[in-house]
Amino acid sequence: MQEAGLIEWSKTNNPRKKVYIDECKGKKIQDIWECKDSQNPAYPTEKNRAMLRRIIAMSSNEGSRVMDCFCGGGGFLQEALNLGRKFIGIDESIEAIKLNRKWIRNNENNLFGSDVALIEKFVLNRTHQ
Ligand SMILES: C[S@@+](CC[C@H](N)C(=O)[O-])C[C@H]1O[C@@H](n2cnc3c(N)ncnc32)[C@H](O)[C@@H]1O
């Protein structure tokens, strides 16, 4: 593949296979996406999970850190965790923070300590106002 020019090397010397659009199966993603939100949301403004996964997968790599500064019920953060990303979540609603604390506590074994600490710090700031 290297000799055929099918490998691209990253700045950190990782090989990546070049993939050309005409070799890909399926339809190219269009500019307008049709995504339906959940019928029974756990949080009122919960977003479509497949859409969130697509955004995370397209815009970051495994191990990257992503941020949702309006994290609501935490759909984006949960999908980030599932896709192997570190994350930061922020929300002004204490109800949103409570929901996020709950699922984070249930996933503590899969999480990076620093990410949990950031969210907990925000909760403490809110409760001291
Ligand atoms: C559409 S929801 C977020 C949905 C979420 N991104 C998801 O993955 O499902 C919007 C959230 O933004 C929060 N919000 C609105 N204004 C804010 C602000 N100025 N700072 C922080 N959070 C804010 C609201 O409390 C609400 O939970």
Ligand as a Chemical Component Dictionary entry (heavy atoms), coordinates in Angstrom:
data_LIG
# 
_chem_comp.id                   LIG 
_chem_comp.type                 NON-POLYMER 
_chem_comp.pdbx_formal_charge   0 
_chem_comp.three_letter_code    LIG 
# 
loop_
_chem_comp_atom.comp_id 
_chem_comp_atom.atom_id 
_chem_comp_atom.alt_atom_id 
_chem_comp_atom.type_symbol 
_chem_comp_atom.charge 
_chem_comp_atom.model_Cartn_x 
_chem_comp_atom.model_Cartn_y 
_chem_comp_atom.model_Cartn_z 
_chem_comp_atom.pdbx_ordinal 
LIG C1  C1  C 0  -30.522 21.633 23.559 1  
LIG S1  S1  S 1  -29.982 21.329 25.225 2  
LIG C2  C2  C 0  -28.513 20.482 25.016 3  
LIG C3  C3  C 0  -28.644 19.066 24.466 4  
LIG C4  C4  C 0  -27.370 18.299 24.559 5  
LIG N1  N1  N 0  -26.278 18.970 23.854 6  
LIG C5  C5  C 0  -27.468 16.824 24.099 7  
LIG O1  O1  O 0  -26.434 16.252 23.749 8  
LIG O2  O2  O -1 -28.538 16.218 24.110 9  
LIG C6  C6  C 0  -29.528 22.938 25.704 10 
LIG C7  C7  C 0  -28.973 23.080 27.119 11 
LIG O3  O3  O 0  -28.273 24.307 27.186 12 
LIG C8  C8  C 0  -28.336 24.800 28.502 13 
LIG N2  N2  N 0  -27.994 26.215 28.454 14 
LIG C9  C9  C 0  -28.672 27.238 27.875 15 
LIG N3  N3  N 0  -28.013 28.405 28.017 16 
LIG C10 C10 C 0  -26.852 28.112 28.689 17 
LIG C11 C11 C 0  -25.742 28.894 29.116 18 
LIG N4  N4  N 0  -25.675 30.202 28.879 19 
LIG N5  N5  N 0  -24.726 28.279 29.753 20 
LIG C12 C12 C 0  -24.781 26.947 29.998 21 
LIG N6  N6  N 0  -25.800 26.148 29.622 22 
LIG C13 C13 C 0  -26.838 26.719 28.967 23 
LIG C14 C14 C 0  -29.743 24.470 28.941 24 
LIG O4  O4  O 0  -29.834 24.383 30.360 25 
LIG C15 C15 C 0  -29.998 23.117 28.251 26 
LIG O5  O5  O 0  -29.780 22.045 29.136 27 
# 
loop_
_chem_comp_bond.comp_id 
_chem_comp_bond.atom_id_1 
_chem_comp_bond.atom_id_2 
_chem_comp_bond.value_order 
_chem_comp_bond.pdbx_ordinal 
LIG C1  S1  SING 1  
LIG S1  C2  SING 2  
LIG S1  C6  SING 3  
LIG C2  C3  SING 4  
LIG C3  C4  SING 5  
LIG C4  N1  SING 6  
LIG C4  C5  SING 7  
LIG C5  O1  DOUB 8  
LIG C5  O2  SING 9  
LIG C6  C7  SING 10 
LIG C7  O3  SING 11 
LIG C7  C15 SING 12 
LIG O3  C8  SING 13 
LIG C8  N2  SING 14 
LIG C8  C14 SING 15 
LIG N2  C9  SING 16 
LIG N2  C13 SING 17 
LIG C9  N3  DOUB 18 
LIG N3  C10 SING 19 
LIG C10 C11 SING 20 
LIG C10 C13 DOUB 21 
LIG C11 N4  SING 22 
LIG C11 N5  DOUB 23 
LIG N5  C12 SING 24 
LIG C12 N6  DOUB 25 
LIG N6  C13 SING 26 
LIG C14 O4  SING 27 
LIG C14 C15 SING 28 
LIG C15 O5  SING 29 
# 
